[in-house]
Amino acid sequence: MLEGNRVSRISVRGFAVASATAVTAVGSVVGVASGSVAQNNDAEPTAADTTLLADIPAGQQAQVQTASLTQQADAQAIAADASAKKDAEESARKAAAETAIAKKAEAEKAAKEAKERAEAKSAAASRGTDVRDSSSFPVQSNYSVAQIQAMARQMVAGDQFQCFSNIVDHESSWNYHAVNASSGAYGLFQALPAGKYASAGADWQTNPATQIKWGLNYMNERYGSPCQAWSFWSANHWY
């Protein structure tokens, strides 16, 4: 039976072997069991210092094995934490990059649309003197589709007329008395409420030119031009 101080030295040496090798628990135990030599820093390496696992009391063997297993578990936990942290950082970088790209695209799109609206308004303003005002047409008791279209051609710029006409075709088929039975929308542009036309003239119910004036102003102010309004209508089927 080993003496008390001998057991103490072996126990400490056993822990040192488990810590210094930095291998798995099984490898550590096998290394000790197979006669691997562990040297103390404070003693000369002699045959007497070579410790076999079998030489260690059962209680001390369990301590050596437990220490090695604990070290292995700690190392694996540290590695797992480092990997998870790295993955989280990479995901955060990717998400931030995608968000930045999306915001840049949105800003560029908004800037482009704003520029197009400004250019359209400027062009409409510069053409304003080249078209007739609604008040310049003689008042009639009734108007045909051809007459209404002829008035519109003289009030709307040539490069915008087709877009303007497309909207009127879909909204009322050029019927200035058209009424939507379910909503009450009225006239060439199906204004709702119908009284909106009054901003262009008090005779909006009997004079299609007044309705045309209102519709043209609405398209220019809301969308920048009839063609911009038609682009929106084509995508949404309302404007």
C-alpha positions in Angstrom: 0.0 0.0 0.0 1.3 3.5 -0.9 2.2 6.0 1.7 0.2 9.1 2.2 2.8 11.5 0.7 3.3 9.1 -2.2 -0.5 9.1 -3.0 -0.5 12.9 -2.9 2.4 13.2 -5.4 0.8 10.7 -7.7 -2.6 12.4 -7.5 -1.0 15.8 -8.4 1.1 14.2 -11.1 -2.0 12.5 -12.6 -3.8 15.9 -12.9 -0.7 17.4 -14.5 -0.6 14.7 -17.1 -4.4 15.2 -17.9 -3.8 19.0 -18.2 -0.5 18.9 -20.1 -1.4 16.5 -22.9 -4.5 18.5 -24.1 -6.0 15.4 -25.7 -9.4 13.6 -25.3 -10.3 11.9 -22.1 -9.9 8.5 -23.6 -6.5 9.4 -25.1 -5.4 10.7 -21.7 -6.4 7.6 -19.8 -5.0 5.3 -22.4 -1.8 7.2 -22.4 -1.4 6.9 -18.6 -2.6 3.3 -18.6 -0.1 2.3 -21.3 2.8 3.6 -19.2 3.3 7.1 -20.7 5.9 9.0 -18.7 5.0 12.3 -17.0 7.7 14.4 -15.4 7.4 16.9 -12.6 9.2 20.1 -13.0 10.5 19.9 -9.5 12.1 16.5 -9.6 14.6 14.6 -11.8 13.1 12.1 -14.2 13.8 8.7 -12.8 12.1 5.3 -13.0 10.6 6.0 -9.7 8.7 9.0 -11.1 6.9 7.0 -13.8 3.3 6.6 -12.8 0.9 4.0 -14.1 -2.9 4.5 -13.8 -2.9 1.1 -12.0 -0.6 2.5 -9.4 -3.0 5.2 -8.4 -5.7 4.4 -5.9 -9.2 3.9 -7.3 -10.4 7.2 -5.9 -7.6 9.1 -7.4 -8.1 7.4 -10.8 -11.7 8.7 -10.9 -10.4 12.2 -10.2 -7.9 12.1 -13.0 -10.5 10.8 -15.5 -13.0 13.3 -14.3 -10.6 16.2 -14.7 -9.7 15.1 -18.2 -13.4 14.8 -19.2 -14.1 18.2 -17.7 -11.2 19.8 -19.7 -12.5 18.2 -22.9 -16.1 19.5 -22.3 -14.8 23.0 -21.5 -12.7 23.0 -24.7 -15.7 21.8 -26.8 -18.0 24.5 -25.2 -15.5 27.2 -25.9 -15.2 26.1 -29.5 -19.0 25.9 -29.9 -19.4 29.4 -28.5 -16.7 30.8 -30.8 -18.4 29.2 -33.8 -21.8 30.5 -32.8 -20.5 34.0 -32.3 -18.7 33.9 -35.7 -21.9 32.7 -37.4 -24.0 35.4 -35.7 -21.6 38.1 -36.8 -21.6 36.9 -40.4 -25.4 36.8 -40.5 -25.5 40.3 -39.0 -23.1 41.6 -41.7 -25.1 40.0 -44.5 -28.4 41.4 -43.2 -26.9 44.9 -42.9 -25.5 44.7 -46.4 -28.9 43.6 -47.8 -30.7 46.3 -45.9 -28.3 49.0 -47.2 -28.7 47.7 -50.8 -32.5 47.8 -50.5 -32.5 51.3 -49.1 -30.2 52.5 -51.8 -32.5 51.1 -54.5 -35.5 52.7 -52.9 -33.8 56.0 -52.7 -32.7 55.9 -56.3 -36.2 54.9 -57.4 -37.8 57.8 -55.4 -35.2 60.2 -56.8 -35.9 59.1 -60.4 -39.7 59.4 -60.0 -39.4 62.8 -58.4 -37.1 64.0 -61.3 -39.6 62.6 -63.9 -42.5 64.4 -62.2 -40.6 67.6 -62.0 -39.6 67.4 -65.7 -43.2 66.6 -66.7 -44.6 69.5 -64.7 -42.0 71.8 -66.2 -42.8 70.6 -69.7 -46.5 71.0 -69.1 -46.0 74.5 -67.8 -43.9 75.4 -70.9 -46.7 74.1 -73.2 -49.4 75.9 -71.3 -49.5 78.8 -73.7 -49.9 76.5 -76.7 -53.2 75.0 -75.8 -56.7 76.5 -75.6 -58.6 77.2 -72.4 -61.9 75.6 -71.7 -63.7 79.0 -71.8 -62.6 79.6 -75.4 -65.1 77.0 -76.7 -68.7 78.1 -77.7 -71.3 76.6 -75.4 -73.7 74.1 -76.9 -76.7 72.3 -75.6 -75.2 68.9 -76.5 -71.8 67.5 -77.6 -70.9 64.4 -79.6 -67.9 62.2 -78.7 -66.1 63.6 -81.8 -66.6 67.2 -80.6 -65.4 66.4 -77.1 -62.3 64.7 -78.4 -61.7 67.6 -80.7 -61.8 70.0 -77.7 -59.5 67.7 -75.8 -56.9 67.7 -78.6 -56.8 71.5 -78.5 -56.4 71.6 -74.7 -54.0 68.7 -74.2 -50.4 68.8 -75.5 -49.9 66.6 -78.6 -47.4 64.2 -77.0 -49.7 63.7 -74.0 -53.0 63.4 -75.8 -53.0 59.6 -76.4 -52.3 58.9 -72.7 -55.1 61.4 -71.8 -57.4 59.7 -74.3 -56.6 56.2 -72.9 -57.8 57.2 -69.5 -61.0 58.8 -70.7 -61.7 55.8 -72.8 -61.5 53.5 -69.8 -63.3 55.8 -67.4 -66.3 57.0 -69.4 -65.9 56.2 -73.1 -66.0 60.1 -73.6 -69.5 60.4 -72.1 -69.5 63.6 -70.1 -72.8 62.6 -68.4 -71.6 59.1 -67.4 -72.6 58.1 -63.9 -71.4 55.1 -61.9 -74.5 53.6 -60.4 -72.8 52.1 -57.4 -70.5 54.9 -56.4 -71.9 58.0 -58.0 -68.7 58.9 -59.8 -69.5 61.3 -62.6 -68.4 62.6 -66.0 -65.4 62.0 -68.4 -63.0 61.3 -65.5 -65.5 59.7 -63.1 -64.7 62.2 -60.4 -65.9 61.3 -56.9 -67.6 63.2 -55.6 -68.9 64.8 -58.8 -68.7 68.3 -57.3 -64.9 68.2 -57.7 -65.3 69.5 -61.2 -66.6 72.8 -59.8 -63.0 73.8 -59.2 -62.6 74.2 -63.0 -65.9 75.9 -63.6 -69.5 76.2 -62.5 -70.8 74.7 -65.8 -69.1 71.4 -65.3 -72.4 69.4 -65.6 -73.1 70.8 -69.1 -69.7 71.7 -70.5 -67.3 68.9 -71.3 -64.5 71.4 -71.8 -64.8 72.3 -68.1 -64.4 68.6 -67.2 -61.5 68.3 -69.6 -59.8 71.2 -67.8 -60.4 69.6 -64.5 -59.1 66.2 -65.6 -55.9 67.7 -67.1 -55.2 69.7 -64.0 -55.7 66.7 -61.9 -53.3 64.5 -63.9 -50.6 67.2 -64.0 -50.8 68.0 -60.3 -51.1 64.5 -59.0 -48.8 62.6 -61.5 -46.9 65.2 -63.4 -48.5 64.6 -66.8 -51.3 62.5 -68.5 -48.7 59.9 -69.5 -47.5 59.5 -65.9 -51.1 59.2 -64.9 -51.7 56.6 -67.6 -48.7 54.6 -66.4 -50.2 54.5 -62.9 -53.6 53.6 -64.3 -52.1 50.8 -66.3 -50.5 49.3 -63.2 -53.4 49.8 -60.8 -56.6 50.3 -62.9 -57.4 53.4 -61.1 -55.7 56.8 -60.8 
